[in-house]
Amino acid sequence: MSEYVIMTDNCADLPDSYYREHNIVLNYLNYTIDGKVYQRDNALPYKEFYQAIRDGAMPTTSQATPAQVIKHMRPVLEEGKDILCIAFSSGLSGTYASCEAAAQELREEFPERKIIVIDSLSAAQGQGLLVYYAVQHKEAGEDIDTVAAWVEANKLHIVHVFTVQDLFHLHRGGRVSKTTAIVGSMLNIKPVLHVDDEGHLINIGKARGRMKSLQELARLLDEKVGSYKDKLDTIFIGHGDSKEDAEYVAKLVKEKYNIKTCLINDIGGVIGSHTGCGVIALFFLGDVR
C-alpha cells in the first residue's frame, strides 16, 4: 500500500495542534482587513479578529489559487507519497476548483503518484468533521482509495446547523437586506441556517432570542440525526468568540446522547469574515442535511 497524506484547508477550522499531530497538509485561504492581508504566519488571534469586526471591520476573503496549492502538494509528491485532498465546499469558494487544477498539472509531472481531490460540500467544523473521520479511517490502516470512497459516500451525512448573532454583519456582507436586518434586530430574531447538498448556506428558520436559537440547534439535531441516533458519539461545535454559548449547546446535546467526543473550537477568520461575531454552529452525522 502506497503511503499517503491527507490535505485540507484552514476552512476546516480544526485546532492547529490537530493538523500537526496527524501530519495533515494545509492549504491556506487569506482574509483582508483594511487593506492588510492576513495569512497563516500573521493571522490575528481569534479574539482580536472578532473584536475588529465588533469595531466595524468588514473583512474580505480570497480562495486558494492553483499555484498556492501546488506549493503544498509538490513536496509531498517528491517524497513519494500520494495525496487525498478534502477541499472547502465548491458552493462557497473556488478553492476546490483550484485544488483540482493543481492536481491535474501535478499528475502530468508525477504520473506514478495518486492525487484524489474531493469537494467536501462542507464548511468550518463540518469540513473538519469529515477530515476527522477520514483521519480515523487512514490511521486504522485503510488505503487511500478506501478512505476516499468513504468520504464521498458519507459527505452529505455531515449535517451543519448554525445561528448568527449580528444581522447587520450579514447585511454588510450582502447576505440579508437592510430591512431584514433592522426589523430582525428590533424583534430580536435570530436566523437559523444550514449547508445544503450543494454546499450552499441556506436559511431554514428563525428563533426569537439568542437562547431559543441555541435550543433550536439541538432540536434540529434530534430531527436530522435519524438512523445515527443510537450510535451518535461525536459532535463538533464552532463559535465566533462565544464559547459559553457553544458549551450550552454541547450540554443540551449531551443530555440526550452518549457523546464521547465533543470538539469546541473557534471559527477562523475566513468563515468568520462572513458570519460575524457570535456565530454558533453544530456539526454531526445524520441521515439528511
C-alpha positions, 0 to 999 in steps of 0.5 A: 500500500502506497503511503499517503497524506491527507490535505485540507484547508484552514476552512476546516477550522480544526485546532492547529495542534490537530493538523500537526499531530496527524501530519495533515497538509494545509492549504491556506485561504487569506482574509483582508482587513483594511487593506492588510492581508492576513495569512497563516504566519500573521493571522490575528488571534481569534479574539482580536479578529472578532473584536475588529469586526465588533469595531466595524471591520468588514473583512474580505476573503480570497480562495486558494489559487492553483499555484498556492496549492501546488506549493503544498502538494509538490513536496509531498509528491517528491517524497513519494507519497500520494495525496487525498485532498478534502477541499472547502465546499465548491458552493462557497469558494473556488478553492476546490476548483483550484485544488483540482487544477493543481492536481491535474498539472501535478499528475502530468509531472508525477504520473506514478503518484495518486492525487484524489481531490474531493469537494467536501460540500462542507464548511468550518467544523463540518469540513473538519468533521469529515477530515476527522473521520477520514483521519480515523479511517487512514490511521486504522490502516485503510488505503487511500482509495478506501478512505476516499470512497468513504468520504464521498459516500458519507459527505452529505451525512455531515449535517451543519446547523448554525445561528448568527448573532449580528444581522447587520454583519450579514447585511454588510456582507450582502447576505440579508437586506437592510430591512431584514436586518433592522426589523430582525434586530428590533424583534430580536430574531435570530436566523437559523441556517444550514449547508445544503447538498450543494454546499450552499448556506441556506436559511431554514428558520428563525428563533426569537432570542439568542437562547431559543436559537441555541435550543433550536440547534439541538432540536434540529439535531434530534430531527436530522440525526435519524438512523445515527441516533443510537450510535451518535458519539461525536459532535463538533461545535464552532463559535465566533468568540462565544464559547459559553454559548457553544458549551450550552449547546454541547450540554443540551446535546449531551443530555440526550446522547452518549457523546464521547467526543465533543470538539469546541473550537473557534471559527477562523477568520475566513468563515468568520469574515462572513458570519460575524461575531457570535456565530454558533454552529453544530456539526454531526452525522445524520441521515439528511442535511 
